[in-house]
């Protein structure tokens, strides 16, 4: 039932002009960069791609995050161009609420994976 109620809200938040759509578009570009880094110019897998995402709950419905995708180049770990991102300082409440939900989801998933 929660998913049925949450889906229309998420769709409404993604409408152009809400501010949320712009932030999600930036995240989409970062994901595209990560996919291109993984599959390379010839579409073949480039092996494991290290990535990091850190979520923080500042309040129950106020989350922030930082993320990046990395490659090993000449025995050094370097960020994939365009893949790094942090929560915008001026993000609307809808984004903070979504990031809080992402943080709780990450915690739930990692806990299930580790203690399953």
HELIX and SHEET records of a PDB file:
HELIX    1   1 UNK A    2  UNK A   13  1                                  12    
HELIX    2   2 UNK A   20  UNK A   39  1                                  20    
HELIX    3   3 UNK A   93  UNK A  115  1                                  23    
SHEET    1   A 3 UNK A  51  UNK A  59  0                                        
SHEET    2   A 3 UNK A  62  UNK A  73 -1                                        
SHEET    3   A 3 UNK A  76  UNK A  79 -1                                        
SHEET    1   B 3 UNK A  51  UNK A  59  0                                        
SHEET    2   B 3 UNK A  62  UNK A  73 -1                                        
SHEET    3   B 3 UNK A  85  UNK A  86 -1                                        
END                                                                             
